[in-house]
């Protein structure tokens, strides 16, 4: 479960950085993979979304500071 938690945190950080870059520059990381319509971009965005949901429901139990 620890590996899944670490992957989820990494993907959520990637998503957060993408939003920050988008807000500051108008450019998004997904454009590196062919834009929003590219299959690779969609898979990455889906994984980031699933990671966010996973952390939403499991973070309090996993985090020593939140327990």
C-alpha positions as CSV (number, residue, x, y, z in Angstrom):
1,X,0.0,0.0,0.0
2,X,2.9,2.3,0.6
3,X,4.0,2.1,-3.0
4,X,0.5,3.0,-4.2
5,X,0.4,5.9,-1.8
6,X,3.8,7.2,-3.0
7,X,2.7,6.9,-6.7
8,X,-0.6,8.7,-5.9
9,X,1.3,11.5,-4.2
10,X,3.7,11.8,-7.1
11,X,0.8,12.0,-9.6
12,X,-1.1,14.6,-7.5
13,X,2.1,16.7,-7.3
14,X,2.5,16.5,-11.1
15,X,-1.2,17.6,-11.5
16,X,-0.7,20.5,-9.1
17,X,2.4,21.6,-10.9
18,X,0.6,21.4,-14.2
19,X,-2.2,23.6,-12.9
20,X,0.4,26.1,-11.6
21,X,2.3,26.2,-14.9
22,X,-1.0,26.6,-16.8
23,X,-2.1,29.5,-14.6
24,X,1.2,31.3,-14.9
25,X,2.0,30.7,-18.5
26,X,-1.1,29.4,-20.3
27,X,0.9,26.2,-21.3
28,X,0.1,22.8,-20.0
29,X,2.3,19.8,-19.6
30,X,-0.1,17.6,-21.6
31,X,0.9,19.4,-24.7
32,X,4.2,17.5,-24.6
33,X,2.2,14.3,-25.3
34,X,0.2,15.7,-28.2
35,X,-2.4,17.9,-26.4
36,X,-5.6,17.1,-24.6
37,X,-6.9,14.7,-27.3
38,X,-3.9,12.4,-27.3
39,X,-4.4,9.1,-25.7
40,X,-1.2,9.4,-23.6
41,X,-2.4,12.8,-22.1
42,X,-5.8,11.3,-21.4
43,X,-4.3,8.4,-19.5
44,X,-2.1,10.6,-17.5
45,X,-5.0,13.0,-16.6
46,X,-7.1,10.0,-15.6
47,X,-4.3,8.6,-13.4
48,X,-3.9,12.0,-11.8
49,X,-7.6,12.1,-11.1
50,X,-7.7,8.6,-9.7
51,X,-4.7,9.5,-7.5
52,X,-6.5,12.5,-6.2
53,X,-9.6,10.5,-5.3
54,X,-7.4,7.8,-3.7
55,X,-5.7,10.4,-1.5
56,X,-9.0,12.1,-0.7
57,X,-10.3,8.9,0.8
58,X,-7.1,7.3,2.3
59,X,-4.8,10.2,3.2
60,X,-6.0,10.7,6.8
61,X,-5.4,7.0,7.6
62,X,-1.9,7.0,5.9
63,X,-0.6,10.3,7.2
64,X,1.0,10.4,10.6
65,X,0.4,14.1,11.0
66,X,-3.3,13.8,10.2
67,X,-3.9,10.8,12.5
